Amino acid sequence: MEPDREAEPQFSQPVNQIVLMVAVLVLVGAGTGLAFATIFPVIEANLWLNGFIIFVFGIGVIACFLQ
């Protein structure tokens, strides 16, 4: 019986995934910028709740990039 050997992990640079994530963020930002005049009254209706939702979304985006 052979001894247990652990394989050493090989990590590659996730350049394609990061580029796609940044591209999606740019597209979402552009869409938000174009629709801002329409969306802002809805956000302004309950600023604290919508601000918290945007804050949690930002934390989620940062967590995805850090992974």
Biopython code that builds the backbone (N, CA, C, O; Angstrom):
import numpy as np
from Bio.PDB.StructureBuilder import StructureBuilder

atoms = [
    (1, "MET", "N", (0.843, -1.185, 0.000)),
    (1, "MET", "CA", (0.000, 0.000, 0.000)),
    (1, "MET", "C", (0.883, 1.241, 0.000)),
    (1, "MET", "O", (1.824, 1.347, 0.786)),
    (2, "GLU", "N", (0.565, 2.191, -0.901)),
    (2, "GLU", "CA", (1.369, 3.404, -1.010)),
    (2, "GLU", "C", (0.923, 4.427, 0.022)),
    (2, "GLU", "O", (-0.253, 4.474, 0.385)),
    (3, "PRO", "N", (1.848, 5.240, 0.495)),
    (3, "PRO", "CA", (1.463, 6.289, 1.449)),
    (3, "PRO", "C", (0.587, 7.335, 0.757)),
    (3, "PRO", "O", (0.680, 7.546, -0.452)),
    (4, "ASP", "N", (-0.260, 7.980, 1.551)),
    (4, "ASP", "CA", (-1.127, 9.030, 1.020)),
    (4, "ASP", "C", (-0.287, 10.236, 0.622)),
    (4, "ASP", "O", (0.469, 10.779, 1.427)),
    (5, "ARG", "N", (-0.430, 10.630, -0.598)),
    (5, "ARG", "CA", (0.280, 11.810, -1.085)),
    (5, "ARG", "C", (-0.753, 12.881, -1.406)),
    (5, "ARG", "O", (-1.760, 12.633, -2.070)),
    (6, "GLU", "N", (-0.473, 14.051, -0.924)),
    (6, "GLU", "CA", (-1.387, 15.156, -1.218)),
    (6, "GLU", "C", (-0.891, 15.891, -2.446)),
    (6, "GLU", "O", (0.285, 16.245, -2.538)),
    (7, "ALA", "N", (-1.766, 16.112, -3.363)),
    (7, "ALA", "CA", (-1.416, 16.864, -4.565)),
    (7, "ALA", "C", (-1.331, 18.344, -4.207)),
    (7, "ALA", "O", (-2.153, 18.864, -3.453)),
    (8, "GLU", "N", (-0.341, 18.997, -4.751)),
    (8, "GLU", "CA", (-0.213, 20.427, -4.517)),
    (8, "GLU", "C", (-1.106, 21.168, -5.503)),
    (8, "GLU", "O", (-1.037, 20.932, -6.710)),
    (9, "PRO", "N", (-1.940, 22.060, -4.990)),
    (9, "PRO", "CA", (-2.850, 22.782, -5.891)),
    (9, "PRO", "C", (-2.080, 23.753, -6.778)),
    (9, "PRO", "O", (-1.095, 24.359, -6.355)),
    (10, "GLN", "N", (-2.543, 23.885, -8.002)),
    (10, "GLN", "CA", (-1.976, 24.860, -8.922)),
    (10, "GLN", "C", (-3.063, 25.872, -9.249)),
    (10, "GLN", "O", (-4.117, 25.524, -9.782)),
    (11, "PHE", "N", (-2.795, 27.111, -8.927)),
    (11, "PHE", "CA", (-3.770, 28.171, -9.158)),
    (11, "PHE", "C", (-3.340, 29.004, -10.354)),
    (11, "PHE", "O", (-2.183, 29.410, -10.466)),
    (12, "SER", "N", (-4.281, 29.250, -11.235)),
    (12, "SER", "CA", (-4.004, 30.119, -12.374)),
    (12, "SER", "C", (-4.599, 31.498, -12.086)),
    (12, "SER", "O", (-5.431, 31.658, -11.193)),
    (13, "GLN", "N", (-4.168, 32.458, -12.838)),
    (13, "GLN", "CA", (-4.685, 33.817, -12.664)),
    (13, "GLN", "C", (-6.061, 33.911, -13.330)),
    (13, "GLN", "O", (-6.189, 33.602, -14.514)),
    (14, "PRO", "N", (-7.076, 34.327, -12.598)),
    (14, "PRO", "CA", (-8.441, 34.382, -13.155)),
    (14, "PRO", "C", (-8.710, 35.667, -13.937)),
    (14, "PRO", "O", (-9.665, 36.388, -13.649)),
    (15, "VAL", "N", (-7.869, 35.945, -14.918)),
    (15, "VAL", "CA", (-7.977, 37.205, -15.656)),
    (15, "VAL", "C", (-9.303, 37.292, -16.407)),
    (15, "VAL", "O", (-9.964, 38.330, -16.370)),
    (16, "ASN", "N", (-9.702, 36.213, -17.088)),
    (16, "ASN", "CA", (-10.952, 36.251, -17.863)),
    (16, "ASN", "C", (-12.149, 36.524, -16.966)),
    (16, "ASN", "O", (-13.023, 37.312, -17.329)),
    (17, "GLN", "N", (-12.206, 35.891, -15.809)),
    (17, "GLN", "CA", (-13.334, 36.081, -14.907)),
    (17, "GLN", "C", (-13.366, 37.513, -14.372)),
    (17, "GLN", "O", (-14.433, 38.119, -14.274)),
    (18, "ILE", "N", (-12.207, 38.045, -14.030)),
    (18, "ILE", "CA", (-12.163, 39.417, -13.505)),
    (18, "ILE", "C", (-12.571, 40.411, -14.588)),
    (18, "ILE", "O", (-13.300, 41.363, -14.309)),
    (19, "VAL", "N", (-12.113, 40.203, -15.809)),
    (19, "VAL", "CA", (-12.499, 41.087, -16.916)),
    (19, "VAL", "C", (-14.009, 41.042, -17.134)),
    (19, "VAL", "O", (-14.636, 42.082, -17.333)),
    (20, "LEU", "N", (-14.596, 39.849, -17.097)),
    (20, "LEU", "CA", (-16.047, 39.733, -17.253)),
    (20, "LEU", "C", (-16.797, 40.411, -16.103)),
    (20, "LEU", "O", (-17.814, 41.068, -16.326)),
    (21, "MET", "N", (-16.298, 40.251, -14.883)),
    (21, "MET", "CA", (-16.956, 40.887, -13.733)),
    (21, "MET", "C", (-16.899, 42.410, -13.847)),
    (21, "MET", "O", (-17.882, 43.094, -13.561)),
    (22, "VAL", "N", (-15.756, 42.934, -14.264)),
    (22, "VAL", "CA", (-15.633, 44.388, -14.439)),
    (22, "VAL", "C", (-16.531, 44.862, -15.578)),
    (22, "VAL", "O", (-17.146, 45.923, -15.481)),
    (23, "ALA", "N", (-16.610, 44.086, -16.655)),
    (23, "ALA", "CA", (-17.471, 44.458, -17.781)),
    (23, "ALA", "C", (-18.934, 44.516, -17.347)),
    (23, "ALA", "O", (-19.660, 45.432, -17.734)),
    (24, "VAL", "N", (-19.367, 43.551, -16.553)),
    (24, "VAL", "CA", (-20.751, 43.555, -16.061)),
    (24, "VAL", "C", (-20.989, 44.760, -15.159)),
    (24, "VAL", "O", (-22.037, 45.400, -15.247)),
    (25, "LEU", "N", (-20.021, 45.077, -14.288)),
    (25, "LEU", "CA", (-20.166, 46.257, -13.432)),
    (25, "LEU", "C", (-20.267, 47.540, -14.257)),
    (25, "LEU", "O", (-21.059, 48.424, -13.933)),
    (26, "VAL", "N", (-19.475, 47.643, -15.312)),
    (26, "VAL", "CA", (-19.538, 48.823, -16.179)),
    (26, "VAL", "C", (-20.898, 48.908, -16.864)),
    (26, "VAL", "O", (-21.490, 49.985, -16.939)),
    (27, "LEU", "N", (-21.395, 47.778, -17.362)),
    (27, "LEU", "CA", (-22.708, 47.780, -18.017)),
    (27, "LEU", "C", (-23.827, 48.135, -17.045)),
    (27, "LEU", "O", (-24.740, 48.883, -17.394)),
    (28, "VAL", "N", (-23.760, 47.599, -15.821)),
    (28, "VAL", "CA", (-24.772, 47.934, -14.813)),
    (28, "VAL", "C", (-24.684, 49.417, -14.456)),
    (28, "VAL", "O", (-25.707, 50.085, -14.309)),
    (29, "GLY", "N", (-23.471, 49.924, -14.320)),
    (29, "GLY", "CA", (-23.292, 51.348, -14.032)),
    (29, "GLY", "C", (-23.814, 52.229, -15.152)),
    (29, "GLY", "O", (-24.445, 53.254, -14.897)),
    (30, "ALA", "N", (-23.551, 51.831, -16.401)),
    (30, "ALA", "CA", (-24.042, 52.608, -17.540)),
    (30, "ALA", "C", (-25.567, 52.576, -17.599)),
    (30, "ALA", "O", (-26.206, 53.597, -17.855)),
    (31, "GLY", "N", (-26.141, 51.408, -17.364)),
    (31, "GLY", "CA", (-27.605, 51.309, -17.350)),
    (31, "GLY", "C", (-28.221, 52.131, -16.239)),
    (31, "GLY", "O", (-29.258, 52.769, -16.424)),
    (32, "THR", "N", (-27.578, 52.112, -15.085)),
    (32, "THR", "CA", (-28.065, 52.920, -13.964)),
    (32, "THR", "C", (-27.947, 54.404, -14.282)),
    (32, "THR", "O", (-28.841, 55.188, -13.962)),
    (33, "GLY", "N", (-26.851, 54.781, -14.907)),
    (33, "GLY", "CA", (-26.671, 56.187, -15.273)),
    (33, "GLY", "C", (-27.716, 56.658, -16.272)),
    (33, "GLY", "O", (-28.218, 57.778, -16.179)),
    (34, "LEU", "N", (-28.040, 55.797, -17.225)),
    (34, "LEU", "CA", (-29.050, 56.167, -18.218)),
    (34, "LEU", "C", (-30.454, 56.249, -17.617)),
    (34, "LEU", "O", (-31.266, 57.075, -18.034)),
    (35, "ALA", "N", (-30.732, 55.392, -16.641)),
    (35, "ALA", "CA", (-32.075, 55.335, -16.057)),
    (35, "ALA", "C", (-32.174, 56.126, -14.750)),
    (35, "ALA", "O", (-33.202, 56.072, -14.074)),
    (36, "PHE", "N", (-31.121, 56.858, -14.389)),
    (36, "PHE", "CA", (-31.092, 57.511, -13.083)),
    (36, "PHE", "C", (-32.262, 58.465, -12.866)),
    (36, "PHE", "O", (-32.854, 58.483, -11.787)),
    (37, "ALA", "N", (-32.595, 59.245, -13.865)),
    (37, "ALA", "CA", (-33.690, 60.217, -13.705)),
    (37, "ALA", "C", (-35.015, 59.516, -13.413)),
    (37, "ALA", "O", (-35.858, 60.049, -12.692)),
    (38, "THR", "N", (-35.194, 58.331, -13.971)),
    (38, "THR", "CA", (-36.427, 57.573, -13.736)),
    (38, "THR", "C", (-36.376, 56.844, -12.403)),
    (38, "THR", "O", (-37.387, 56.752, -11.707)),
    (39, "ILE", "N", (-35.206, 56.323, -12.042)),
    (39, "ILE", "CA", (-35.063, 55.503, -10.836)),
    (39, "ILE", "C", (-34.975, 56.341, -9.564)),
    (39, "ILE", "O", (-35.426, 55.897, -8.509)),
    (40, "PHE", "N", (-34.401, 57.547, -9.642)),
    (40, "PHE", "CA", (-34.132, 58.325, -8.435)),
    (40, "PHE", "C", (-35.367, 58.609, -7.583)),
    (40, "PHE", "O", (-35.264, 58.515, -6.360)),
    (41, "PRO", "N", (-36.523, 58.950, -8.144)),
    (41, "PRO", "CA", (-37.702, 59.168, -7.276)),
    (41, "PRO", "C", (-38.094, 57.919, -6.481)),
    (41, "PRO", "O", (-38.590, 58.028, -5.359)),
    (42, "VAL", "N", (-37.875, 56.751, -7.052)),
    (42, "VAL", "CA", (-38.189, 55.511, -6.341)),
    (42, "VAL", "C", (-37.219, 55.326, -5.178)),
    (42, "VAL", "O", (-37.628, 54.955, -4.078)),
    (43, "ILE", "N", (-35.946, 55.582, -5.419)),
    (43, "ILE", "CA", (-34.933, 55.464, -4.360)),
    (43, "ILE", "C", (-35.181, 56.510, -3.282)),
    (43, "ILE", "O", (-35.039, 56.229, -2.092)),
    (44, "GLU", "N", (-35.551, 57.708, -3.698)),
    (44, "GLU", "CA", (-35.767, 58.805, -2.766)),
    (44, "GLU", "C", (-36.991, 58.582, -1.877)),
    (44, "GLU", "O", (-37.082, 59.179, -0.805)),
    (45, "ALA", "N", (-37.923, 57.742, -2.297)),
    (45, "ALA", "CA", (-39.136, 57.493, -1.521)),
    (45, "ALA", "C", (-38.804, 56.896, -0.158)),
    (45, "ALA", "O", (-39.443, 57.241, 0.836)),
    (46, "ASN", "N", (-37.832, 56.020, -0.097)),
    (46, "ASN", "CA", (-37.403, 55.450, 1.180)),
    (46, "ASN", "C", (-35.880, 55.345, 1.136)),
    (46, "ASN", "O", (-35.315, 54.286, 0.864)),
    (47, "LEU", "N", (-35.241, 56.469, 1.410)),
    (47, "LEU", "CA", (-33.803, 56.589, 1.226)),
    (47, "LEU", "C", (-33.013, 55.625, 2.107)),
    (47, "LEU", "O", (-32.034, 55.040, 1.645)),
    (48, "TRP", "N", (-33.413, 55.446, 3.360)),
    (48, "TRP", "CA", (-32.661, 54.579, 4.274)),
    (48, "TRP", "C", (-32.711, 53.117, 3.835)),
    (48, "TRP", "O", (-31.684, 52.439, 3.819)),
    (49, "LEU", "N", (-33.890, 52.632, 3.483)),
    (49, "LEU", "CA", (-34.017, 51.242, 3.058)),
    (49, "LEU", "C", (-33.258, 50.989, 1.768)),
    (49, "LEU", "O", (-32.504, 50.021, 1.672)),
    (50, "ASN", "N", (-33.447, 51.845, 0.780)),
    (50, "ASN", "CA", (-32.764, 51.663, -0.495)),
    (50, "ASN", "C", (-31.261, 51.876, -0.358)),
    (50, "ASN", "O", (-30.481, 51.213, -1.042)),
    (51, "GLY", "N", (-30.847, 52.779, 0.504)),
    (51, "GLY", "CA", (-29.424, 52.954, 0.774)),
    (51, "GLY", "C", (-28.815, 51.705, 1.386)),
    (51, "GLY", "O", (-27.698, 51.319, 1.043)),
    (52, "PHE", "N", (-29.555, 51.071, 2.298)),
    (52, "PHE", "CA", (-29.074, 49.829, 2.911)),
    (52, "PHE", "C", (-28.984, 48.711, 1.871)),
    (52, "PHE", "O", (-28.034, 47.928, 1.880)),
    (53, "ILE", "N", (-29.961, 48.637, 0.983)),
    (53, "ILE", "CA", (-29.941, 47.627, -0.075)),
    (53, "ILE", "C", (-28.730, 47.840, -0.983)),
    (53, "ILE", "O", (-28.046, 46.879, -1.335)),
    (54, "ILE", "N", (-28.465, 49.065, -1.357)),
    (54, "ILE", "CA", (-27.306, 49.366, -2.202)),
    (54, "ILE", "C", (-26.011, 49.054, -1.460)),
    (54, "ILE", "O", (-25.058, 48.558, -2.061)),
    (55, "PHE", "N", (-25.967, 49.339, -0.161)),
    (55, "PHE", "CA", (-24.791, 49.034, 0.663)),
    (55, "PHE", "C", (-24.520, 47.531, 0.700)),
    (55, "PHE", "O", (-23.378, 47.105, 0.529)),
    (56, "VAL", "N", (-25.553, 46.731, 0.921)),
    (56, "VAL", "CA", (-25.394, 45.272, 0.960)),
    (56, "VAL", "C", (-24.977, 44.749, -0.414)),
    (56, "VAL", "O", (-24.157, 43.835, -0.502)),
    (57, "PHE", "N", (-25.527, 45.312, -1.479)),
    (57, "PHE", "CA", (-25.109, 44.938, -2.829)),
    (57, "PHE", "C", (-23.623, 45.223, -3.029)),
    (57, "PHE", "O", (-22.900, 44.404, -3.596)),
    (58, "GLY", "N", (-23.175, 46.375, -2.566)),
    (58, "GLY", "CA", (-21.755, 46.723, -2.674)),
    (58, "GLY", "C", (-20.862, 45.756, -1.914)),
    (58, "GLY", "O", (-19.798, 45.376, -2.403)),
    (59, "ILE", "N", (-21.288, 45.356, -0.718)),
    (59, "ILE", "CA", (-20.520, 44.374, 0.054)),
    (59, "ILE", "C", (-20.459, 43.045, -0.699)),
    (59, "ILE", "O", (-19.415, 42.393, -0.724)),
    (60, "GLY", "N", (-21.560, 42.647, -1.305)),
    (60, "GLY", "CA", (-21.593, 41.409, -2.084)),
    (60, "GLY", "C", (-20.650, 41.450, -3.277)),
    (60, "GLY", "O", (-19.964, 40.470, -3.565)),
    (61, "VAL", "N", (-20.617, 42.576, -3.967)),
    (61, "VAL", "CA", (-19.722, 42.730, -5.121)),
    (61, "VAL", "C", (-18.263, 42.655, -4.665)),
    (61, "VAL", "O", (-17.442, 41.987, -5.295)),
    (62, "ILE", "N", (-17.951, 43.342, -3.571)),
    (62, "ILE", "CA", (-16.579, 43.306, -3.035)),
    (62, "ILE", "C", (-16.213, 41.885, -2.609)),
    (62, "ILE", "O", (-15.097, 41.435, -2.867)),
    (63, "ALA", "N", (-17.134, 41.177, -1.963)),
    (63, "ALA", "CA", (-16.858, 39.804, -1.535)),
    (63, "ALA", "C", (-16.594, 38.904, -2.731)),
    (63, "ALA", "O", (-15.724, 38.036, -2.669)),
    (64, "CYS", "N", (-17.334, 39.097, -3.825)),
    (64, "CYS", "CA", (-17.091, 38.290, -5.028)),
    (64, "CYS", "C", (-15.712, 38.559, -5.606)),
    (64, "CYS", "O", (-15.027, 37.628, -6.029)),
    (65, "PHE", "N", (-15.296, 39.820, -5.629)),
    (65, "PHE", "CA", (-13.960, 40.131, -6.154)),
    (65, "PHE", "C", (-12.869, 39.584, -5.257)),
    (65, "PHE", "O", (-11.827, 39.158, -5.755)),
    (66, "LEU", "N", (-13.075, 39.583, -3.953)),
    (66, "LEU", "CA", (-12.044, 39.095, -3.039)),
    (66, "LEU", "C", (-11.882, 37.579, -3.105)),
    (66, "LEU", "O", (-10.819, 37.050, -2.778)),
    (67, "GLN", "N", (-12.925, 36.888, -3.522)),
    (67, "GLN", "CA", (-12.812, 35.438, -3.634)),
    (67, "GLN", "C", (-11.955, 35.095, -4.814)),
    (67, "GLN", "O", (-11.729, 33.917, -5.091)),
]
sb = StructureBuilder()
sb.init_structure("model")
sb.init_model(0)
sb.init_chain("A")
sb.init_seg("    ")
for serial, (resi, resn, name, xyz) in enumerate(atoms, 1):
    if name == "N":
        sb.init_residue(resn, " ", resi, " ")
    sb.init_atom(name, np.array(xyz, "f"), 0.0, 1.0, " ", f" {name:<3s}", serial, name[0])
structure = sb.get_structure()
